[in-house]
Amino acid sequence: MAEKGENQAQDRTEPATPKRREDARKKGQVAKSTEVNSSAILLVSVLFFYFAGGSMIDKLSLYSRLIFENINVININANNLQDYLSIAATGFLTILLPFAGTIMVVGLAINLLQVGPLFTFEPIKPKFSKINPLSGIKRVLFSKKAFVELIKNIFKIVLIGLIAYYSIKSEIEDYVPLMDQSAMQVLGFVGSAAFVLGLKITAALIIIAILDFIFQKFDYEKSIRMTKQEIKEEVKQMEGDPNIKARIRSIQREMSRRRMMDEVPEADVVITNPVEVAIALKYTPGDMESPKVIAKGRKKVAIKIRKIALENDVPIVEDKPLAWALFKAVDVGDFIPDQLFKAVAEILAYVYRLKNNKTA
């Protein structure tokens, strides 16, 4: 507990590691600004209505006119009410679907640009802290994030209000002649004024979105910072406990040693120091360019190699200089170097003569 308290007391001054970032991403913790989404959707909406709004209004007007012009001949009752509602809903949805589809695509695209492909249920998992009223009040009233959001929203409301006020004020003189114009002229004027106002508000929100994204990125990087102790523990987890790694290496060495000892009975000769080192050599004429070291070792391992060699009638030759030279220069599984070939060849020739004399 003391160690945990000490870790928590440390300042989080270290940048997050890739593993920490990946873990945070899996939990849904990413640098994301809702203002970017809002401003992008508003911009696309303004442009959509500017270029396609007239067509949508014409279609809605035509559809509405057809309904009201035939209202007197439409016989609505309990049997056909659902059919009429379905036809009306389908007609209106057909007109509004391009706009809704465009907004949906833009929203998804902006999210992908901000955080990339991400699918996780972690943020919506039920947690007591999320449904606890005290925790909720604390988050709303006392968290830095809630305070920043409050200031940002107040600033947005004031800014949008000022933009709308000065935009309307600058065109107030143009509103008086509207009394003498037709409904379509009034609608055209209002649409044009709304488009200009929408662009001004969108431009302001885009600036706010850029600043908010920078802040969210900074706040996110700060929230995932780590203490030096956390980095050490992460490295320890990734690389493994030193004691466990040492144990694994020990087991691997023991397995390798056993495999090496199993090769000793197949050796042609064992060259010794005589008890300090032992090197087992094997040579198959035609299959090997030079003799091969199939086992070697010092002290206890050397004694065991000698013991296995004696048990399996493998010739043992004492040659201190050559034994040390082979031990230092050649690893198990390697062929002897050219500079030692002559000395080894002489010993192998001696061993082969001994075998031939025994069989003669």
Secondary structure as UniProt FT lines:
FT   HELIX           2..9
FT   HELIX           18..26
FT   TURN            27..28
FT   HELIX           34..69
FT   TURN            70..73
FT   TURN            78..80
FT   HELIX           81..115
FT   HELIX           122..124
FT   HELIX           128..131
FT   HELIX           133..142
FT   HELIX           144..170
FT   HELIX           172..174
FT   HELIX           176..180
FT   HELIX           183..223
FT   HELIX           228..239
FT   HELIX           242..263
FT   HELIX           264..266
FT   STRAND          269..272
FT   STRAND          277..282
FT   TURN            286..287
FT   STRAND          292..298
FT   HELIX           300..311
FT   TURN            312..313
FT   STRAND          316..318
FT   HELIX           320..329
FT   TURN            332..333
FT   HELIX           338..359
//
